[in-house]
Amino acid sequence: MSKEQVQEEHELLRRMGKGDQQAFNEVFSLLYQRITYMVVRLVGDEEDAKDILAEVFIKLWDRRTSFQSLAAIKAFLYISARNKSL
C-alpha cells in the first residue's frame, strides 16, 4: 500500500470516527457486496441476509471510533456477519 493510500485510509477512518456519514457510506460501498455474498451463501436467503447486514453495519456505526484500519473493519464485518448468520 502506498503512502498516499495509507493517508487516504487514515483520513477516511478519522472522518468516520467523527460521525461523517459520507465516510461511512464510502466504507459501506467498499465492503457491502463482498459481505453480502458470504451471508447469502450462509443463510440461503437474500432477505434474511439483508436483515443481518443491516444489523452488522449498525453495529459498525456504533463502534466506528474503535477501528485503526480498513482491514480491522473488514475483519469485524466478516466475523460479525458470519456469527450472526450462524
Protein Blocks (a to p, Z undefined) as FASTA:
>chain_A
ZZklmmmmmmmmmmmmnopaklmmmmmmmmmmmmmmmmmmmnopaklmmmmmmmmmmmmm
mmmmmpcbfklmmmmmmmmmmmmmZZ
